[in-house]
Amino acid sequence: MWPKSTTGPAAVVYAAITEQNTNGYVACVYKPGGTATMIHRADRLDLVLMAFSGRFGRLLVFPIFPRQGTAAHRVLVQGIKGSRAPLQLRAGLVLHETGHGFRPEVDAILRGGAALDLGGASAS
């Protein structure tokens, strides 16, 4: 029924987020109260929200910006299956300083194993 993947769960989710088969895929792999988190291209946020639609609430949209003042290239979306809480749009994360290096907090996440604070996205 759903696309099979030879490269792991992320590829299955990515394959499922298309115009033809968005509805229901995300919901079929989570139990009520479960938290689903997905990162995707920002220009396809409509499809990601469609995948969560109707079955997930407390959606949190967390944009990821390459640099300050630029458009987000990726969005992280998190939701809780069965919740009826409204969508929340967060400030997001800027990856790079003016040069090519990562900002210190991003470097700590990518190389140091620090947690990414989504600002209240945990299920409680």
Contact map, one row per residue, 1 for C-alpha under 8 A:
1110000000000000000000000000000000000000000000000000000000000000000000000000000000000000000000000000000000000000000000000000
1111000000010001000000001000000000000000000000000000000000000000000000000000000000000000000000000000000000000000000000000000
1111100000010011000000000000000000000000000000000000000000000000000000000000000000000000000000000000000000000000000000000000
0111110000010000000000000000000000000000000000000000000000000000000000000000000000000000000000000000000000000000000000000000
0011111110110000000000000000000000000000000000000000000000000000000000000000000000000000000000000000000000000000000000000000
0001111100100000000000000000000000000000000000000000000000000000000000000000000000000000000000000000000000000000000000000000
0000111111100000000000000000000000000000000000000000000000000000000000000000000000000000000000000000000000000000000000000000
0000111111110000000000000000000000000000000000000000000000000000000000000000000000000000000000000000000000000000000000000000
0000101111111000000000000000000000000000000000000000000000000000000000000000000000000000000000000000000000000000000000000000
0000001111111100000000000000000000000000000000000000000000000000000000000000000000000000000000000000000000000000000000000000
0000111111111110000000000000000000000000000000000000000000000000000000000000000000000000000000000000000000000000000000000000
0111100111111111000000000000000000000000000000000000000000000000000000000000000000000000000000000000000000000000000000000000
0000000011111111100000000100000000000000000000000000000000000000000000000000000000000000000000000000000000000000000000000000
0000000001111111100000000000000000000000000000000000000000000000000000000000000000000000000000000000000000000000000000000000
0010000000111111110000000000000000000000000000000000000000000000000000000000000000000000000000000000000000000000000000000000
0110000000011111110011001000000000000000000000000000000000000000000000000000000000000000000000000000000000000000000000000000
0000000000001111111011000000000000000000000000110010000000000000000000000000000000000000000000000000000000000000000000000000
0000000000000011111111000000000000000000000000100000000000000000000000000000000000000000000000000000000000000000000000000000
0000000000000000111111000000000000000000000000100000000000000000000000000000000000000000000000000000000000000000000000000000
0000000000000000011111000000000000000000000000000000000000000000000000000000000000000000000000000000000000000000000000000000
0000000000000001111111111000000000000000000000000000000000000000000000000000000000000000000000000000000000000000000000000000
0000000000000001111111111000000000000000000000110110000000000000000000000000000000000000000000000000000000000000000000000000
0000000000000000000011111100000000000000000000000111100000000000000000000000000000000000000000000000000000000000000000000000
0000000000000000000011111111000000000000000000000011000000000000000000000000000000000000000000000000000000000000000000000000
0100000000000001000011111111100000000000000000000010000000000000000000000000000000000000000000000000000000000000000000000000
0000000000001000000000111111110000010000000000000011000000000000000000000000000000000000000000000000000000000000000000000000
0000000000000000000000011111111000000000000000000011001100000000000000000000000010000000000000000000000000000000000000000000
0000000000000000000000011111110000000000000000000000000000000000000000000000000000000000000000000000000000000000000000000000
0000000000000000000000001111111000000000000000000000000000000000000000000000000000000000000000000000000000000000000000000000
0000000000000000000000000111111101110000000000000000000000000000000000000000000010000000000000000000000000000000000000000000
0000000000000000000000000010111111000000000000000000000000000000000000000000000010000000000000000000000000000000000000000000
0000000000000000000000000000011111000000000000000000000000000000000000000000000111000000000000000000000000000000000000000000
0000000000000000000000000000001111100000000000000000000000000000000000000000000111100000000000000000000000000000000000000010
0000000000000000000000000000011111110000000000000000000000000000000000000000000110000000000000000000000000000000000000000000
0000000000000000000000000000010011111000000000000000000000000000000000000000011110000000000000000000000000000000000000000010
0000000000000000000000000100010001111100000000000000000000000000000000000000011110000000000000000000000000000000000000000000
0000000000000000000000000000000000111110000000000000000000000000000000000001111000000000000000000000000000000000000000000000
0000000000000000000000000000000000011111000000000000000000000000000000000001110000000000000000000000000000000000000000000000
0000000000000000000000000000000000001111100000000000000000000000000000000111100000000000000000000000000000000000000000000000
0000000000000000000000000000000000000111110110010000000000000000000000000111000000000000000000000000000000000000000000000000
0000000000000000000000000000000000000011111110000000000000000000000000001110000000000000000000000000000000000000000000000000
0000000000000000000000000000000000000001111110000000000000000010000000011110000000000000000000000000000000000000000000000000
0000000000000000000000000000000000000000111111000000000000000000000000001100000000000000000000000000000000000000000000000000
0000000000000000000000000000000000000001111111110000000000000000000000000000000000000000000000000000000000000000000000000000
0000000000000000000000000000000000000001111111111000000000000000000000000010000000000000000000000000000000000000000000000000
0000000000000000000000000000000000000000001111111100000000000000000000000000000000000000000000000000000000000000000000000000
0000000000000000111001000000000000000000000111111110000000000000000000000000000000000000000000000000000000000000000000000000
0000000000000000100001000000000000000001000111111111000000000000000000000000100000000000000000000000000000000000000000000000
0000000000000000000000000000000000000000000011111111100000000000000000000000000000000000000000000000000000000000000000000000
0000000000000000000001100000000000000000000001111111100000000000000000000000000000000000000000000000000000000000000000000000
0000000000000000100001111110000000000000000000111111100000000000000000000000000000000000000000000000000000000000000000000000
0000000000000000000000110110000000000000000000011111111110000000000000000000001000000000000000000000000000000000000000000000
0000000000000000000000100000000000000000000000001111111100000000000000000000000000000000000000000000000000000000000000000000
0000000000000000000000000000000000000000000000000001111110000000000000000000000000000000000000000000000000000000000000000000
0000000000000000000000000010000000000000000000000001111110000000000000000000000011100000000000000000000000000000000000000000
0000000000000000000000000010000000000000000000000001111111100000000000000000001111110000000000000000000000000000000000000000
0000000000000000000000000000000000000000000000000001011111100000000000000000001111111110000000000000000000000000000000000000
0000000000000000000000000000000000000000000000000000000111110000000000000000011100111111000000000000000000000000000000000000
0000000000000000000000000000000000000000000000000000000111111000000000000000111100001111000000000000000000000000000000000000
0000000000000000000000000000000000000000000000000000000001111100000000000001111000000011110000000000000000000000000000001000
0000000000000000000000000000000000000000000000000000000000111110000000000011110000000011110000000000000000000000000000000000
0000000000000000000000000000000000000000000000000000000000011111000000000011100000000000111110000000000000000000000001000000
0000000000000000000000000000000000000000010000000000000000001111100000011111000000000000011110000000000000000000000000000000
0000000000000000000000000000000000000000000000000000000000000111110000011111000000000000000111100000000000000000000000000000
0000000000000000000000000000000000000000000000000000000000000011111101111100000000000000000111100000000000000000000000000000
0000000000000000000000000000000000000000000000000000000000000001111101111000000000000000000001110000000000000000000000000000
0000000000000000000000000000000000000000000000000000000000000000111111000000000000000000000001111100000000000000000000000000
0000000000000000000000000000000000000000000000000000000000000000111111000000000000000000000001011000000000000000000000000000
0000000000000000000000000000000000000000000000000000000000000000001111100000000000000000000000000000000000000000000000000000
0000000000000000000000000000000000000000000000000000000000000000111111110000000000000000000000000000000000000000000000000000
0000000000000000000000000000000000000000000000000000000000000000110011111000000000000000000000000000000000000000000000000000
0000000000000000000000000000000000000000010000000000000000000011110001111110000000000000000000000000000000000000000000000000
0000000000000000000000000000000000000000111000000000000000000011110000111110000000000000000000000000000000000000000000000000
0000000000000000000000000000000000000011111000000000000000000011100000011111000000000000000000000000000000000000000000000000
0000000000000000000000000000000000000011110010000000000000001111000000011111100000000000000000000000000000000000000000000000
0000000000000000000000000000000000001111000000000000000000011111000000000111110000000000000000000000000000000000000000000000
0000000000000000000000000000000000001110000000010000000000111100000000000011111000000000000000000000000000000000000000000000
0000000000000000000000000000000000111100000000000000000001111000000000000001111100000000000000000000000000000000000000001000
0000000000000000000000000000000000111000000000000001000111110000000000000000111110000000000000000000000000000000000000000000
0000000000000000000000000000000111110000000000000000000111100000000000000000011111100000000000000000000000000000000000000010
0000000000000000000000000010011111110000000000000000001110000000000000000000001111100000000000000000000000000000000000000000
0000000000000000000000000000000110000000000000000000001110000000000000000000000111110000000000000000000000000000000000000000
0000000000000000000000000000000010000000000000000000001111000000000000000000000111111000000000000000000000000000000000000000
0000000000000000000000000000000000000000000000000000000111000000000000000000000001111100000000000000000000000000000000000000
0000000000000000000000000000000000000000000000000000000011100000000000000000000000111110000000000000000000000000000000000000
0000000000000000000000000000000000000000000000000000000011100000000000000000000000011111000000000000000000000000000000000000
0000000000000000000000000000000000000000000000000000000011111000000000000000000000001111100000000000000000000000000000000000
0000000000000000000000000000000000000000000000000000000001111000000000000000000000000111110000000000000000000000000000000000
0000000000000000000000000000000000000000000000000000000000011100000000000000000000000011111000000000000000000000000000000000
0000000000000000000000000000000000000000000000000000000000011110000000000000000000000001111100000000000000000000000001100000
0000000000000000000000000000000000000000000000000000000000000110000000000000000000000000111110000000000000000000000000000000
0000000000000000000000000000000000000000000000000000000000000111100000000000000000000000011111000000000000000000000001000000
0000000000000000000000000000000000000000000000000000000000000111100000000000000000000000001111100000000000000000000000000000
0000000000000000000000000000000000000000000000000000000000000001111100000000000000000000000111110000001000000000000000000000
0000000000000000000000000000000000000000000000000000000000000001111000000000000000000000000011111000011001000000000000000000
0000000000000000000000000000000000000000000000000000000000000000011100000000000000000000000001111111111000000000000000000000
0000000000000000000000000000000000000000000000000000000000000000001100000000000000000000000000111111111000000000000000000000
0000000000000000000000000000000000000000000000000000000000000000001000000000000000000000000000011111000000000000000000000000
0000000000000000000000000000000000000000000000000000000000000000000000000000000000000000000000011111100000000000000000000000
0000000000000000000000000000000000000000000000000000000000000000000000000000000000000000000000011111110000000000000000000000
0000000000000000000000000000000000000000000000000000000000000000000000000000000000000000000000011011111000000000000000000000
0000000000000000000000000000000000000000000000000000000000000000000000000000000000000000000000111001111101100000000000000000
0000000000000000000000000000000000000000000000000000000000000000000000000000000000000000000001111000111111100000000000000000
0000000000000000000000000000000000000000000000000000000000000000000000000000000000000000000000000000011111110000000000000000
0000000000000000000000000000000000000000000000000000000000000000000000000000000000000000000000000000001111111000000000000000
0000000000000000000000000000000000000000000000000000000000000000000000000000000000000000000000100000011111111100000000000000
0000000000000000000000000000000000000000000000000000000000000000000000000000000000000000000000000000011111111111000000000000
0000000000000000000000000000000000000000000000000000000000000000000000000000000000000000000000000000000111111111110000000000
0000000000000000000000000000000000000000000000000000000000000000000000000000000000000000000000000000000011111111111100000000
0000000000000000000000000000000000000000000000000000000000000000000000000000000000000000000000000000000001111111110000000000
0000000000000000000000000000000000000000000000000000000000000000000000000000000000000000000000000000000000111111100000000000
0000000000000000000000000000000000000000000000000000000000000000000000000000000000000000000000000000000000111111110000000000
0000000000000000000000000000000000000000000000000000000000000000000000000000000000000000000000000000000000011111111000000000
0000000000000000000000000000000000000000000000000000000000000000000000000000000000000000000000000000000000011101111100000000
0000000000000000000000000000000000000000000000000000000000000000000000000000000000000000000000000000000000001000111110000000
0000000000000000000000000000000000000000000000000000000000000000000000000000000000000000000000000000000000001000011111000000
0000000000000000000000000000000000000000000000000000000000000000000000000000000000000000000000000000000000000000001111110000
0000000000000000000000000000000000000000000000000000000000000100000000000000000000000000010100000000000000000000000111111000
0000000000000000000000000000000000000000000000000000000000000000000000000000000000000000010000000000000000000000000011111000
0000000000000000000000000000000000000000000000000000000000000000000000000000000000000000000000000000000000000000000011111100
0000000000000000000000000000000000000000000000000000000000010000000000000000010000000000000000000000000000000000000001111110
0000000000000000000000000000000000000000000000000000000000000000000000000000000000000000000000000000000000000000000000011111
0000000000000000000000000000000010100000000000000000000000000000000000000000000100000000000000000000000000000000000000001111
0000000000000000000000000000000000000000000000000000000000000000000000000000000000000000000000000000000000000000000000000111
